[in-house]
């Protein structure tokens, strides 16, 4: 009659900058039967710190987020910010 917890992860990769959308399911089981499930979602952008994420997310980011991809993403983000300088 013991409760156990486990997690399942789903990782989606969004091109062209390989933004990662992560869904974690926290699953509670009692006597090997699921009695509850909760979801948590978060996003990681190229260059973000993924050291606190699961090993799968770290591996995917390590492969996809090259220096070129990170630089292109940062340039894209900078181009999206409105120019607030006064003349």
N, C-alpha and C positions, 0 to 999 in steps of 0.2 A: 503494500500500500504506500510505497514511497513516491514522492513527486520528483520528476526530473525535468531539466530544462535543456533545450538545444536550440541552435540557430541555423537558419538557412539563409543564404544570400543570393540575390539576383542582381547582376550588373549589366546595365545597358550602356553602350558606347554610342555617343552622338557625334557624327562627323560635322564639319570638317576638322574641328579642333580636338576631337576625342574627349569631349566632356563626359564624365562618368556619372551616371545616375545609379545609386545603390539602394536596394530595398532589402532590409533585414527583417526576417520573421523570427520573433521570439516565441517558441513553442513550449507549452507546459504539458507534460504527460503524467498520467497516473496509471500505474500498472501497465505500462506500454501502450496506453490508449490516450490520444490527444484530448485534453479537456479545455484548452485555451490557446489562443494565438493572437499576438499583437504585432503590428507592422510599424516600421520606422523607415523613413526615406530621407536621403540626403544627397547632395550633389558635390562633386569634386571637379574643379576646373584645372586645366593644365598649369602646373607649377605649384598647386596647393600641397600642403603637408599631408601625406597619407599614412604617416607612421602609426597613427592610432586606428587605422582601418584594418580589415581582415587581410590575410596573406594574399588572397586572390586579387583584391583591389590593388594592393601594393605591386603585385607582379604585372598586372595589366598596365598600370600607370608607368611602371619602369620600362616597359616595352614601347608603349605608344607615345609617351611624352618626351620626345627628343628635344634637344635644345632649339631646333628649328620650329617645332610645333609650339613650344612655350613662347618663343619670340613672336611668332605669328599671332598667337592668341592675345598676347599683351598688346601688340600693335592694333589688333581689332578692337580690344576693349578701350584703348586710348582714343581711337577714332570715334567711338560711340559717345564719349563724354562731351557735353556741350562746352563751348568755349566761353569761359566766364571772365575773360580779361576785358577791362574797360579801355576805351580808346582815349 
